[in-house]
Each structure stands twice: as C-alpha cells, then as structure tokens.
Amino acid sequence: KLKNVLIVVNDVEIKAFYKDLFGLETVVEQKENAGLTEGLVLQEAEIWKSALGSEIIPRNNASELYFEEADLERFAERLE
C-alpha cells in the first residue's frame, strides 16, 4: 500500500507552493522534512544525499507526479 511520495527539494519551505497550488496542509514538520496531506513528503537535498551516500542527479526526468483535481478551471487559474 502506497503511503507517501517523497520529493527531494532544495528548501523544505517550498511547501507553501504546494499549499497555494494544491491546497495541501503540513501534517508533520521537522527541520529538513515536511509531511503534507495527501501523502506528499518533502525532504531537503542534503539529507537525501547523505542517506544515499552519493550525488543526486537533478532534472533526470525519471519520475512523474499525477494529481487529480475536481475543479480543473479553478486549478488552472491558480497556475497563472
């Protein structure tokens, strides 16, 4: 059962973007991590790099996120 999707970010404060655009709320917040509603977890790159023990390859296009939106027109307005 899928519980969370983790996105590596440069600054966990990007959570404001997900709140403004998707209406996600912060559920758990730690120094370099934030758990948001809908199972989205943000983790700062330095922590992820440390856990991997290797460099991160940015912009490798190896993933895709899919969001469902009931009111597509309202969502498109928020993108502007």
C-alpha positions as CSV (number, residue, x, y, z in Angstrom):
1,K,0.0,0.0,0.0
2,L,1.5,3.3,-1.1
3,K,1.6,5.7,1.9
4,N,3.8,8.6,0.7
5,V,5.6,10.1,-2.2
6,L,8.9,11.8,-1.4
7,I,10.2,14.8,-3.4
8,V,13.7,16.0,-2.8
9,V,13.8,19.8,-2.7
10,N,16.5,22.4,-2.1
11,D,14.5,24.1,0.6
12,V,11.6,22.5,2.5
13,E,9.9,25.9,2.7
14,I,8.7,25.1,-0.9
15,K,5.7,23.6,1.0
16,A,4.0,27.0,0.6
17,F,3.9,26.3,-3.2
18,Y,2.0,23.0,-2.6
19,K,-0.4,24.7,-0.2
20,D,-1.2,27.6,-2.6
21,L,-1.5,25.4,-5.7
22,F,-3.0,22.2,-4.4
23,G,-4.4,23.2,-1.0
24,L,-2.1,20.7,0.8
25,E,-1.6,21.3,4.5
26,T,1.5,20.5,6.6
27,V,0.9,17.5,8.8
28,V,4.4,16.8,10.2
29,E,7.2,19.2,10.2
30,Q,10.9,18.6,11.1
31,K,13.9,20.7,10.3
32,E,14.7,19.3,6.8
33,N,11.4,17.4,6.2
34,A,7.8,18.2,5.9
35,G,4.9,15.7,5.6
36,L,1.9,17.2,3.8
37,T,-1.7,16.0,3.3
38,E,-2.3,13.5,0.5
39,G,0.9,11.7,1.4
40,L,3.4,14.1,0.0
41,V,6.7,14.3,1.8
42,L,9.4,17.0,1.1
43,Q,13.0,16.3,2.1
44,E,15.9,18.7,1.6
45,A,18.5,17.5,-0.8
46,E,21.4,17.4,1.7
47,I,19.6,14.9,3.9
48,W,18.7,12.8,0.8
49,K,22.2,12.9,-0.5
50,S,23.5,11.8,2.9
51,A,21.1,8.9,3.1
52,L,22.1,7.8,-0.4
53,G,25.8,8.3,0.1
54,S,26.1,9.6,-3.4
55,E,25.4,12.6,-5.5
56,I,21.9,13.5,-6.7
57,I,21.2,13.7,-10.4
58,P,18.9,16.7,-10.8
59,R,16.4,17.0,-13.7
60,N,16.8,13.4,-14.8
61,N,13.1,13.2,-15.6
62,A,12.9,9.7,-14.1
63,S,9.5,10.3,-12.4
64,E,6.1,11.8,-12.9
65,L,3.6,13.1,-10.4
66,Y,-0.1,12.7,-11.1
67,F,-2.7,14.8,-9.3
68,E,-6.5,14.6,-9.5
69,E,-8.4,17.9,-9.5
70,A,-12.2,18.1,-9.3
71,D,-12.3,21.7,-10.5
72,L,-9.8,21.9,-13.3
73,E,-10.7,25.5,-14.3
74,R,-10.1,26.8,-10.7
75,F,-6.8,24.9,-10.7
76,A,-5.7,26.4,-14.0
77,E,-6.5,29.9,-12.5
78,R,-4.1,29.2,-9.6
79,L,-1.3,28.4,-12.1
80,E,-1.5,31.9,-13.6
